[in-house]
Amino acid sequence: MTSEHGPHDQDEPPDQDESPEQDEPPEHDASVYCTPPPRTVTIASTVWICFGALLAAGVIFTALSPDSPPLSTGPIALLLWIGVAVALIVLAKLMRQGSTGARTALTVLGAVSLFGIWTVLFVAPAIVLQFLPDSNAWFRTVNPR
C-alpha cells in the first residue's frame, strides 16, 4: 500500500542541512583509528598471540599424552588453561587495536605468570615492548583523556 506524504511528514529523513547533529563536534576523531600501531605494539601483540597458541597447544598435548597422570589435567583444569590461552590471544588482538584495558590485563596476566623459562622468554619482552615510548605515545594518541 502506498500513501502520499507531504514534504514535512515525519516519515521522511531530515535534510542534511537541517540536521542539528552536524553542528556538534564528533565524539572521537576517526583518523585516530586509522593510525596503525607502532612496530613495538605489533611485535608485542604477536608475541602474546604466539604465547597463547603455544600455551593451548602445550595443554592439549599434555592432556592427550599417554604419559601424563590422569589427575594432573582434569577437564576443569584443561578448560581453564584453554580459556587463559584464548583470553591472551583475544587481549593481544584488542591491544593491537589500541585498547589500554587489554594492555593492562596482559601486563597483569604476564606478571602473574612469570615463572619458568618459556614464560620469561615470551612474557617479559612483550611487556617491555608494549610500554616503550613509541607504544606509550600511540596509546595516548588512540585513547586521549
DAMO-V938422 format. One record per residue. N is the residue number from 0. RES is the residue in one small letter. PSI is psi in whole degrees, -180 to 180 (* if undefined). OMEGA is omega in degrees with one decimal (none if undefined). Layout:
# DAMO-V938422
N,RES,PSI,OMEGA  N,RES,PSI,OMEGA
This chain:
# DAMO-V938422
0,m,132,-178.3  1,t,136,176.7  2,s,155,179.9  3,e,133,178.0  4,h,141,175.3  5,g,170,-176.8  6,p,-17,-176.9  7,h,18,177.8  8,d,155,-177.0  9,q,-12,-179.0  10,d,-21,-179.2  11,e,144,175.6  12,p,146,-179.3  13,p,152,176.0  14,d,151,-179.8  15,q,-34,-178.0  16,d,-27,-176.5  17,e,-7,-175.5  18,s,123,179.5  19,p,-17,-177.3  20,e,-22,-178.6  21,q,-24,179.8  22,d,-21,-179.1  23,e,143,176.9  24,p,150,179.2  25,p,151,-179.8  26,e,-46,-178.2  27,h,145,175.9  28,d,116,-176.2  29,a,-26,-178.8  30,s,-24,178.7  31,v,-38,-177.2  32,y,-12,176.0  33,c,-8,179.7  34,t,116,-179.6  35,p,152,179.5  36,p,153,176.6  37,p,165,-178.2  38,r,-35,-178.5  39,t,-41,179.0  40,v,-40,178.9  41,t,-45,179.7  42,i,-44,179.7  43,a,-45,-179.7  44,s,-35,176.6  45,t,-40,177.4  46,v,-43,178.2  47,w,-43,179.5  48,i,-44,177.9  49,c,-43,179.2  50,f,-44,178.0  51,g,-41,179.3  52,a,-42,178.1  53,l,-37,177.1  54,l,-47,179.2  55,a,-45,-179.8  56,a,-42,179.6  57,g,-41,179.5  58,v,-45,179.9  59,i,-44,179.0  60,f,-44,179.3  61,t,-41,-179.2  62,a,-34,-177.6  63,l,-9,-178.1  64,s,133,178.6  65,p,-17,-179.2  66,d,-15,-177.0  67,s,140,176.9  68,p,141,-175.4  69,p,-29,-178.3  70,l,-12,-176.3  71,s,-30,179.3  72,t,78,176.4  73,g,171,-177.9  74,p,-34,179.3  75,i,-46,178.9  76,a,-41,179.1  77,l,-48,179.0  78,l,-38,178.8  79,l,-48,-179.3  80,w,-37,176.0  81,i,-40,177.0  82,g,-41,177.3  83,v,-43,-179.9  84,a,-44,178.4  85,v,-41,178.2  86,a,-41,178.0  87,l,-43,-178.8  88,i,-45,-180.0  89,v,-45,179.2  90,l,-37,178.5  91,a,-40,178.1  92,k,-40,177.5  93,l,-39,177.8  94,m,-40,179.8  95,r,-24,177.6  96,q,-3,175.2  97,g,10,-178.3  98,s,116,177.0  99,t,-29,176.3  100,g,-40,177.3  101,a,-38,178.3  102,r,-42,178.5  103,t,-44,-180.0  104,a,-42,177.4  105,l,-38,178.5  106,t,-44,179.7  107,v,-48,178.4  108,l,-39,179.0  109,g,-42,179.6  110,a,-37,179.1  111,v,-31,-174.4  112,s,12,-178.4  113,l,75,174.2  114,f,143,179.9  115,g,157,-175.4  116,i,-37,-177.0  117,w,-41,178.9  118,t,-37,178.4  119,v,-39,179.7  120,l,-30,-179.7  121,f,-50,-170.0  122,v,-48,-176.6  123,a,-48,178.4  124,p,-37,179.9  125,a,-43,178.9  126,i,-44,179.2  127,v,-47,-178.3  128,l,-38,-176.4  129,q,-5,177.4  130,f,12,175.2  131,l,162,-176.3  132,p,-41,178.5  133,d,-42,179.2  134,s,-47,179.7  135,n,-43,-179.8  136,a,-41,-179.5  137,w,-43,178.3  138,f,-38,177.0  139,r,-34,178.9  140,t,-44,-177.9  141,v,-33,-177.4  142,n,69,179.4  143,p,147,179.2  144,r,*,none
